[in-house]
Amino acid sequence: MVVTGAEGQVGREIVLMARERKLAVVALSRAQLDIGNPESVSTAIASATPDLIVNCAAFTDVDRSETERVQAERGNRDGPAHVASAAAASGALIVHLSTDFVFDGKSSHPYSEEAEPNPISYYGRTKLEGERLVMAAAGKHLVVRTSWIYGHGRRNFVTAIATQALEHKPVRVVSDQAGSPTYARDLAAAIFSLLEAGARGIVNFGNAGECTRHEYALEIVRLLGCAGEVGVEPIASESLKQAAKRPAYSVLDCARYRRLTGLEPRPWQSALLDYLIQEFPERFAAAAAAR
Ligand SMILES: NC(=O)c1ccc[n+]([C@@H]2O[C@H](COP(=O)([O-])OP(=O)(O)OC[C@H]3O[C@@H](n4cnc5c(N)ncnc54)[C@H](OP(=O)(O)O)[C@@H]3O)[C@@H](O)[C@H]2O)c1
């Protein structure tokens, strides 16, 4: 199999899990393959002759996507189209990752795969165009939409909040955006389960449950044992003056995933605890020793 964006949060977990399963993996970081370059993509795929390509490459900076539009289009729209056409030409299945940010957030209940997308950011728009081009490339495809990812090896919402909390700095977090935090490791395992189930088309996956970003931050601080030491102030999105708008509500309905695999995504709080134990082992070592 080929993994693009292999050094991203999800890419690295897919590569690790594939190696654990003794699968032959060609792991391509951005430096090794820019998916925005069609010639490089077709050369890489033609030489690897994979039966499976997992496209984890994407331009994921939501705010920078508003101003660095060429980069966003390259990583999220044109790149996936190049990977999908190379996959179709070689008969490989492409697994492509997409996002809850294809929705406008006006719903008050979880978005199913059939819900009408209506992105409110340039990132969301390019991701929607990318998933449509992947599906139009006429090859075997699985598009996995997911949300609020955190994983190892890169700064993310969890490490940002945790670092501030551990430095006893007060935290200000928006309380008017709700979603489902999802551990990249759980997502990678879900992708392998979907592959085993022969899933095709669009499938949603996220850890179970939902929260606002403020509730998410409170849980990070609580699990790290800093509750009471660090203030976590709820604020409005409006006050952050971010370049991109975010959906107010972007929980994904994962019923199709459960039906296809027979598996229940675990609660986001339990996945978050596992992640924190790995990222901040010193915070948990004393408690473990006392048990
Ligand atoms: N992160 C989230 O909260 C989130 C939520 C929902 C869906 N998703 C989707 O899930 C997927 C994986 O996200 P992630 O969190 O693992 O993202 P990530 O950590 O940002 O990883 C993406 C990787 O793609 C690389 N990349 C960017 N442009 C590229 C290009 N033109 N060619 C090749 N590689 C390129 C990046 O390299 P550089 O680091 O050098 O830029 C990075 O290594 C993406 O499709 C994303 O849209 C993410």
The ligand as an ORCA input file, in Angstrom:
! r2SCAN-3c Opt
* xyz 0 1
  N      -6.799     17.827     11.771
  C      -8.125     17.817     11.902
  O      -8.680     18.301     12.890
  C      -8.981     17.186     10.831
  C     -10.368     17.142     11.032
  C     -11.163     16.520     10.054
  C     -10.573     15.987      8.914
  N      -9.228     16.073      8.750
  C      -8.659     15.502      7.528
  O      -7.926     14.345      7.900
  C      -6.778     14.208      7.061
  C      -5.514     14.044      7.881
  O      -5.393     15.183      8.735
  P      -4.191     15.323      9.755
  O      -4.767     15.888     11.006
  O      -3.395     14.065      9.799
  O      -3.379     16.472      9.027
  P      -1.858     16.875      9.198
  O      -1.322     16.377     10.488
  O      -1.798     18.330      8.872
  O      -1.157     16.040      8.038
  C      -1.306     16.348      6.687
  C      -0.004     16.040      6.003
  O      -0.141     16.357      4.605
  C       1.015     17.074      4.202
  N       0.715     17.868      3.014
  C       0.174     19.104      2.920
  N       0.086     19.476      1.622
  C       0.607     18.444      0.899
  C       0.827     18.228     -0.477
  N       0.487     19.144     -1.398
  N       1.377     17.053     -0.874
  C       1.721     16.115      0.042
  N       1.561     16.270      1.353
  C       0.998     17.422      1.776
  C       1.391     17.892      5.400
  O       2.725     18.301      5.296
  P       3.210     19.662      6.011
  O       3.077     19.405      7.469
  O       4.601     19.824      5.532
  O       2.271     20.728      5.546
  C       1.157     16.896      6.536
  O       2.287     16.077      6.736
  C      -6.807     15.413      6.121
  O      -7.449     15.040      4.919
  C      -7.666     16.414      6.846
  O      -8.301     17.302      5.949
  C      -8.425     16.648      9.682
*
